[in-house]
Amino acid sequence: MANASAGNESNMSHKPRLSLLPIAAIVGLLVTVFGLSQSVMRLMGRKSMLRVKQEELVKLQKEQENLQNKLKLAQTPEFIEKEARERLNLAKVGETIVLVESGETQEQIKEKETTLVPNWKKWWNLFF
């Protein structure tokens, strides 16, 4: 019987080793799943960053196109002539530049005169 109990002991010693294998497999599987989930999360973050950068690229391309159109316009002779006349007060040969001082116009003077008249007198003038 001693041999039988020795055989049982040997069977019992093997049994815990077999139960460690599934635990190790589960731990390995959990580590793998955790690593994959981290990779998926990074990938999703990069996709959203890529989408934002693509939208920014489209916006910058539109802005570049707008600026190129403005540059083409600024290089036309008509635009150069207009800017020379308005900003630099230049004129073509034979033209005379007339500068007008900013001051009160006739309309502004009349408005001042009418505001000085009392209201009762305006009514009097309207009916009589």
Secondary structure, DSSP 8 states (H G I E B T S, - for coil): -HHHHHHHHHHHHHHHHHHHHHHHHHHHHHHHHHHHHHHHHHHHHHHHHHHHHHHHHHHHHHHHHHHHHHHHHHTSHHHHHHHHHHHH----TT-----------HHHHHHHHHHHS-HHHHHHHHH-
